[in-house]
Amino acid sequence: MIEISGLRKTFTGQDGAPVQALGGVDLTVRDDEFLTVLGPSGCGKTTMLKMIAGLQTWDAGEITVGGRPVRGPGPDRSMVFQNFALLPWATVLDNVAFGLRLKGVGKAERTERARDLIAKVGLAGFESKRPGELSGGMQQRVGIARALAVEPQVLLMDEPFGAVDEQTRRLLQEELLAIWEANRLTVVFITHSMEEAVLLGDRVVLMSARPGQIAEIVDVPLDRPRSSDVGGLERSREYVEITAHLWDRLRDMHEEHRAAPSEQAVR
Amino acid sequence: MSALAPPRARTAPRFEPRARRLPLGLVSLAAGAVLWEVVGRAAGVPFFPPLSEVVATLAAMTANGEILGNLLVSLGNLALGFAVSLAAGLVVGTAMGRYRRVKAALGVYVYALLTAPALVFAPIFFSVLGPGQSSIVAVVFMYSAFIMIVTTADAVEQVPAHLVEMARSYGANEWQLVTRVILPAASPTILAGVRLGMGRAVTGMINGEMFIAVTGLGRIVTQAGKSFDGAAVLAILLVVIAVALASVALVQFVDRRLTGWVPDTAKESR
């Protein structure tokens, strides 16, 4: 379980003026929940994720994962990056085994576990390829395998499918659902796509910008497993209604933003 | 290069067949040789003999063992001096590239010594270290270390932040971060600096041998120069050029082994 309370962060903007990235966020992520976080750019969703990962400091508030306060990166959490962040000189096998190697897992064991995960993400046979030889979708499969290899309790995903084309993105969504349904763990998934947020999430956290705050948390009462019939799910009434509702809210936020153009965007 | 960019083409299109490169180099060398021969004969001055005379002198010096013995002395000086420079380049360069305070503290000295003419330190080395091998090693160091420090520092600074962040997220400590992520990621640029450093080390070697401790190839050049033996001077020059080309080829060989992962498209632009 992840508990976030009173989380605040103010950055200094490029012009020296303070920019409030997070203005007091309270959020509880349940064990084995798939939580998606949606919001306009500048709402601080990636900042919040990096704080959970222990990669980013905050000014006030508290984050605990499994009851332990976050003070830095830890083996209970692993992250999947939007730009994949693969080591370009290392093979697929070595990339997937990277986290295990840092932890001092022996070569035989880490190779076995890496091979296992490479097969799970559908890349068997590509073990000795380098990232430059793979498509974007395949590279992110490596990123997911690397994150799962260290057997985390929490998977933090920062717009993981934002850099791949639409068709690949849909395939990756289905594959991620299938992997997660077979082997549940807590997932916090950042996205700017309403459809993706609804398709994947048990709940969708809608954040608003300037300052970054939670605007609404929407339950997604769609049946699981979802990976077997994504098409049917997307035609269901609930899916359409929730997506439409999220878009209404997001559009309002964009209009508010247009009304206050002097405010500066945060990432 | 942004990691957001789509994956690069597996093989870069080559508009020029690989086979044409080597003959072009040979043609250029042959033209240079002919030019040397013609100018040397036409000039008829003792300090610029034609190529044929130089080659004959070189053959004679090789036959009587003068070249080989001194070449080995010089290569020993070069190897030792370059090894010390390389170690300093990697350690100091990485520290400067990674830690802002180290860069603030050392940067001004490194850039000063990078541009200072290294031979002005020769009298100091001569006085402190004497006329032995240590003085030559010191001169080689002054010639080659700073360019490697500067390029290594730049290379380390340019390592993509997202790779460092990724490694930190998997709990990498500072040593793991440097050895497993930063140095491999920086290696293409570092090796470009090592290549420059190697060339300058050869210059440092011959200058050190000529002006401080008179040994090795530098000694023959100095003696030949004093006796106005132009052919011998140029013969040694050919040997020095061969040493320089061979050592740079060695660096390139290592470079290819270490940075085979860099896509060809990116390589062509550097």
HADDOCK unambig.tbl for C-alpha pairs under 7 A between the chains (distance, minus, plus):
assign (segid A and resid 53 and name CA) (segid B and resid 169 and name CA) 6.76 0.50 0.50
assign (segid A and resid 55 and name CA) (segid B and resid 169 and name CA) 6.66 0.50 0.50
assign (segid A and resid 73 and name CA) (segid B and resid 168 and name CA) 6.96 0.50 0.50
assign (segid A and resid 73 and name CA) (segid B and resid 169 and name CA) 5.29 0.50 0.50
assign (segid A and resid 73 and name CA) (segid B and resid 170 and name CA) 6.93 0.50 0.50
assign (segid A and resid 73 and name CA) (segid B and resid 171 and name CA) 5.89 0.50 0.50
assign (segid A and resid 74 and name CA) (segid B and resid 171 and name CA) 6.31 0.50 0.50
assign (segid A and resid 78 and name CA) (segid B and resid 169 and name CA) 6.76 0.50 0.50
assign (segid A and resid 78 and name CA) (segid B and resid 170 and name CA) 6.81 0.50 0.50
assign (segid A and resid 79 and name CA) (segid B and resid 169 and name CA) 6.93 0.50 0.50
assign (segid A and resid 83 and name CA) (segid B and resid 3 and name CA) 5.52 0.50 0.50
assign (segid A and resid 83 and name CA) (segid B and resid 4 and name CA) 5.25 0.50 0.50
assign (segid A and resid 85 and name CA) (segid B and resid 162 and name CA) 6.02 0.50 0.50
assign (segid A and resid 85 and name CA) (segid B and resid 163 and name CA) 5.45 0.50 0.50
assign (segid A and resid 85 and name CA) (segid B and resid 166 and name CA) 6.42 0.50 0.50
assign (segid A and resid 88 and name CA) (segid B and resid 261 and name CA) 6.79 0.50 0.50
assign (segid A and resid 89 and name CA) (segid B and resid 261 and name CA) 5.04 0.50 0.50
assign (segid A and resid 99 and name CA) (segid B and resid 170 and name CA) 5.46 0.50 0.50
assign (segid A and resid 102 and name CA) (segid B and resid 172 and name CA) 6.14 0.50 0.50
assign (segid A and resid 132 and name CA) (segid B and resid 7 and name CA) 5.87 0.50 0.50
assign (segid A and resid 132 and name CA) (segid B and resid 8 and name CA) 6.46 0.50 0.50
assign (segid A and resid 133 and name CA) (segid B and resid 10 and name CA) 6.02 0.50 0.50
assign (segid A and resid 134 and name CA) (segid B and resid 7 and name CA) 6.91 0.50 0.50
assign (segid A and resid 135 and name CA) (segid B and resid 7 and name CA) 5.96 0.50 0.50
assign (segid A and resid 136 and name CA) (segid B and resid 6 and name CA) 6.54 0.50 0.50
assign (segid A and resid 136 and name CA) (segid B and resid 7 and name CA) 6.50 0.50 0.50
assign (segid A and resid 163 and name CA) (segid B and resid 4 and name CA) 6.32 0.50 0.50
